[in-house]
Amino acid sequence: MNPEYKQRLHTAAASIKEKSNVSPEIGMITGSGLGGLLNSIKGSDIHYTDIPGFPNTTVEGHPGTLKVNDAVAVCGGRFHYYEGHPIEDVVFPVFLLHALGVKTLILTNASGGINASFSSGDIAVITDHLNIMGVNPLREVYDPAYGPRFPDISTVYAKTLISLCHDIDPQLKEGVYAAMQGPSYETPAEITMLQTLGADMVGMSTVPEAITAGFLGMQVAGLSCITNLAAGRSAGTLSHEEVLATAKATEKRLITLILKLIERLSAQP
């Protein structure tokens, strides 16, 4: 990790603590179409543009606001590698949440369903991932002060959190999430490849953040909203408008799940 990045992180964390002097142990980074969650959580609203050194979101459905209180810090919107952000900026929010005291990280995303049993509008718990992005954030942000050179992330999606999610919402699906670079959607041949590799759903985010969280010693709960069937699985044309519309339709259920998950985690000793 270069000194400039470290200084950016220190300055950003100090700025947030000046505005809201709390140390939440639960953090969250939301995906497309989950902006309504911010209105369901009480706390201080800090726009990304008011955090020194913090990038800003450019994708519709990512409001670009941090909501923070004693229990949770929610990054309303993420940075994607396909937007042209360096990978170290993509995972900057994870380091920031860690600096604020976060130990458990909830990651949400919108994804395309590959598993034949998945339908548009389903919510799935991520049990593992495939990194098909061609990049690993730890190449750029590794620092011995934060974690080991070769971290074991085989259990980064904590089984206890997976079980807790199923306990809260028994109708949840589960599976392996594959991350591609984007921004183009996958071809039918690529979806067949991913299915052969064991993927149940595909998207363009989450994995860099999960890798970084594992490096920092956090446990992760990954929740994926199946907003469309992947290429070759339906007759329609894939579009971001469809993604946002389906995410909006499932938002209430996902928010209920997340709020109960935060409540359960906050009650744990």
PyMOL commands that set and color helices and strands:
alter all, ss='L'
color gray80, all
select helices_A, chain A and resi 3-19+36-39+48-50+81-83+87-90+92-100+138-141+159-168+188-197+207-215+240-267
alter helices_A, ss='H'
color red, helices_A
select strands_A, chain A and resi 26-29+44-47+65-68+72-76+104-113+123-131+173-179+201-203+219-229
alter strands_A, ss='S'
color yellow, strands_A
deselect
rebuild
show_as cartoon
